[in-house]
Amino acid sequence: MTESPLLPPGRAERVAEHLAESEATDAELTRMTELALGRGAQAIAVGRGNSPAATRAAASFARRWEGAGGTVIRTVTWPESAASWLRQATRFAAADPDLWVMAGPAAGWAQMTRRLLWSTPWRPERTLAFAAIGTMPVISLVGAHNLPGLTGATADGGTWHVTDGLLRSTAA
């Protein structure tokens, strides 16, 4: 990481303005649940940005997760803009779940994730994220080399994974 976890002013916003945040699809939610179950997780923490799409994605996933017998031990919401994201990052990481799940628009997610890497024991390899996060423009805001093992679902029910500093996808 650099000297500060914060992105230079305007960088995240410039990337985000070219990305339309989409609604989580049924196939995506199904794959997210399968990925979490496949990792043997029982207790998860859900983190999300404050957008309507991220709110709906996180709530839909939480319902499916609890319906499959899992437990949501904490839900943390972060803003798109903040002084440091330290309070939200500390709460999210402190849950120490089997798995973290993340949803949200690019700018807030990137800033939150940079703060998590800089200031907490959060680990990307213990994290699943929605399709809106699994794009190279979004991942590059944090740096793929900083996110080994971060995995998520694509909108069509496939899987994306960060490995060797690259974002790789497999079809449904």
C-alpha positions in Angstrom: 0.0 0.0 0.0 1.0 3.6 -0.4 1.6 6.1 2.4 -2.1 6.6 2.9 -5.1 4.3 2.4 -7.1 7.1 0.9 -7.3 7.4 -2.9 -6.2 10.7 -4.4 -9.2 13.1 -4.5 -11.5 12.4 -7.4 -9.9 9.1 -8.6 -12.6 6.8 -7.4 -15.3 9.2 -8.5 -13.9 9.4 -12.0 -13.9 5.5 -12.3 -17.4 5.3 -10.7 -19.0 7.8 -13.0 -18.4 5.4 -15.9 -19.9 2.4 -14.1 -23.6 2.0 -13.7 -24.3 0.1 -10.5 -26.6 -2.8 -11.4 -29.1 -4.8 -9.4 -27.9 -8.2 -8.2 -29.4 -10.9 -10.3 -31.0 -14.1 -9.1 -28.1 -16.1 -10.7 -25.6 -13.9 -8.9 -27.3 -14.3 -5.5 -27.5 -18.1 -6.0 -23.8 -18.3 -6.9 -22.8 -16.1 -3.9 -24.7 -18.5 -1.6 -23.1 -21.5 -3.3 -19.7 -20.0 -2.9 -20.2 -19.2 0.8 -21.6 -22.7 1.5 -18.7 -24.3 -0.5 -16.3 -22.6 1.8 -18.0 -24.2 4.9 -18.9 -20.8 6.3 -21.5 -20.6 9.0 -21.2 -17.1 10.4 -20.7 -14.2 8.0 -20.4 -10.4 8.2 -22.1 -8.3 5.5 -20.7 -5.0 4.5 -22.3 -2.7 1.9 -22.3 0.8 0.5 -25.2 3.0 1.1 -26.8 2.8 -2.4 -30.2 1.3 -3.0 -28.8 -1.5 -5.2 -26.2 -2.4 -2.6 -28.8 -2.3 0.2 -31.1 -4.7 -1.8 -28.2 -7.0 -2.8 -27.0 -7.3 0.8 -30.5 -7.9 2.2 -31.4 -10.5 -0.5 -28.1 -12.3 0.2 -28.7 -12.2 4.0 -32.2 -13.7 3.5 -30.8 -16.5 1.3 -27.9 -17.1 3.7 -30.2 -17.4 6.7 -32.6 -19.5 4.8 -29.7 -21.9 4.1 -29.0 -22.2 7.8 -26.2 -19.6 8.1 -26.0 -16.7 10.5 -25.3 -13.0 9.7 -23.3 -11.9 12.8 -22.9 -8.2 11.7 -24.0 -5.8 9.0 -21.9 -2.7 8.4 -22.9 0.1 6.0 -20.2 2.5 4.8 -20.7 5.9 3.0 -19.4 6.7 -0.5 -17.5 9.6 1.0 -15.9 9.8 4.4 -12.9 11.2 6.2 -11.2 7.8 6.6 -13.7 4.9 6.8 -11.8 3.7 9.9 -14.8 3.3 12.1 -16.7 1.2 9.6 -13.6 -0.8 8.7 -12.9 -1.6 12.4 -16.4 -2.7 13.0 -16.5 -4.9 9.9 -13.2 -6.6 10.6 -13.8 -7.0 14.3 -16.7 -9.4 13.6 -14.1 -12.0 12.7 -16.6 -14.1 10.8 -16.0 -17.3 8.8 -16.5 -15.1 5.7 -17.0 -11.5 4.8 -19.4 -10.5 2.1 -19.2 -7.1 0.4 -21.6 -5.1 -1.9 -21.5 -1.6 -3.0 -20.7 1.1 -5.5 -17.1 1.4 -6.6 -15.9 4.6 -4.8 -17.0 3.6 -1.3 -16.0 0.0 -1.7 -12.5 0.9 -2.8 -12.0 3.4 0.0 -13.4 1.0 2.6 -11.3 -1.9 1.2 -8.1 0.2 1.2 -8.8 1.2 4.9 -9.4 -2.5 5.7 -6.1 -3.5 4.2 -4.3 -0.6 5.9 -5.8 -0.8 9.4 -7.4 -4.2 10.2 -6.8 -7.9 10.1 -9.4 -8.3 7.3 -8.3 -10.7 4.6 -9.4 -10.7 0.9 -9.2 -14.4 0.6 -11.9 -14.7 3.3 -14.2 -12.4 1.3 -16.9 -12.7 -1.3 -18.1 -9.8 -3.3 -20.9 -9.0 -5.8 -20.5 -8.6 -9.6 -20.4 -4.8 -9.4 -17.1 -5.1 -7.6 -15.6 -7.8 -9.8 -14.5 -5.6 -12.7 -11.0 -4.4 -13.5 -11.8 -0.7 -13.2 -13.1 -1.3 -9.7 -10.5 -3.8 -8.6 -7.7 -1.5 -9.9 -8.8 1.2 -7.4 -7.4 -1.0 -4.7 -4.9 -2.9 -6.8 -5.4 -6.5 -7.8 -2.0 -7.3 -6.2 -3.5 -6.2 -2.8 -6.5 -8.5 -3.2 -5.3 -12.1 -3.6 -8.1 -14.6 -3.2 -11.0 -12.1 -3.3 -13.8 -14.0 -5.0 -17.3 -13.2 -6.2 -20.2 -14.0 -8.5 -20.8 -12.6 -11.9 -24.3 -11.4 -12.9 -24.8 -14.5 -15.0 -23.9 -16.9 -12.1 -20.3 -17.4 -13.0 -17.4 -16.7 -10.7 -14.6 -14.1 -10.6 -11.4 -14.4 -8.6 -8.3 -12.3 -8.0 -5.2 -14.3 -8.3 -1.6 -13.4 -9.2 -2.5 -9.8 -9.5 -5.2 -10.5 -12.2 -8.9 -10.6 -12.2 -10.1 -13.9 -13.8 -13.6 -15.0 -14.5 -15.2 -18.4 -15.2 -18.6 -18.8 -16.9 -21.7 -20.1 -15.2 
